[in-house]
Amino acid sequence: PTLIGDPFILMGITPQGIPFGGPRGQLTDIFVLLASCEDSGHLQALARFSRVIQTPGLIADLRDMETPEEIWDRIHLAEQELP
């Protein structure tokens, strides 16, 4: 538990999908890692992020973006729009 100081989220987007066990044999091109020392914090972040990525058009937007700042801003905007 002491290996992780603060919770964090990492996202990786690859221009070409890779086989990662996607449904129907689809390739995976967006990867997300949520890390936290506390189960409750991890579950809250996972639930929130799960709601954010369901924003219509978000995934397509992320695939078209070129910088981490653009990606962060788009995710942050989607989060602010949640009810």
HELIX and SHEET records of a PDB file:
HELIX    1   1 PRO A   23  GLY A   25  5                                   3    
HELIX    2   2 ASP A   39  VAL A   52  1                                  14    
HELIX    3   3 LEU A   58  ASP A   64  1                                   7    
HELIX    4   4 PRO A   68  GLN A   80  1                                  13    
SHEET    1   A 2 PHE A   8  ILE A  18  0                                        
SHEET    2   A 2 THR A  28  ALA A  35 -1                                        
END                                                                             
